Amino acid sequence: MKLHVERGAAGSAVRVRTRSSLLAPRILRVTPTSARVALVATTALLLAGDEAELDIVVGDGVALEIVEVAATVAYAGRGGACSWSANLSVAEGASLRWPGEPFVVATDARATRTTRADIADGGSLMLRDTLVLGRHGEAGGELVARTDISHAGRPALVEEFRLAADDDAPGIRGGRRVVDQVTTLGAAAILQRAPGALTRADAAKPAAAAPESTRPDSTMLGSAPVGHDLPVGVTRLDLFARGRIERWLGDDVHLSPLRR
């Protein structure tokens, strides 16, 4: 799949060039400086043998928002593997906002998910990744998730997760099945506090005063210093390029405080 956006002639709408494959871009809105595009599956995916490749380029001075209309599920395929790969390029003065939907790995599925991003100096990125082991009632399959993001030609984030229902290595997911993560880079990193989310100041109060879904024992406490307005369970990691990662581990996606 190809999605390239660039400035048009003076006063005209942004130009959007697309090509469909397993996913099809659908233009929702364009202005002289911005575009909003939905990604729609053209078939059931991801099945064994599927290789979904996304090529996304945001030209100078353009703001692009990508919307996913549904979660992506990697299905079991009699031992076969599938892959999902996104290559992102954001030019100077451009921005990409992509609050992705969950990527779910069903029991017995084997999937690889790769995200590569090159953010120019003066460009910005907001990317949400939600990795889920198993559908409701399932233990989940195997997932290798790689992220390689550079900013102004320098590595900003290089990370690899290996997740499997039968392999819970120390310091990775703590027995949880959901890894929800928001990465912001090159601009002010903003975490919108979810309605009803519990902050660290609230966590000092008796647990009985907190809503059931946000009590301290329902999530893994993060490591950010007291005083940061982060919901309980969210860990913040600062990146060098005016960016950060905010990550939550849990058992149900709908409980994540990193909601849009």
Protein Blocks (a to p, Z undefined) as FASTA:
>chain_A
ZZddddddehiacdddddddfbccddfbdcfkbccdddddfbdcddehiacdddddddeh
iacddddfbdcddddeehiacdddddddddehiacddddddddddehiacddddddddde
hiacdddddddehiehiabjcddddddddeehiafbdcdddddfklccehilnopabdcd
dddehiacdddddehiacfklmmpcfklpcfklgfklpccdfbdehiacdehiacdddfk
opacdddddfbfklpmkbZZ
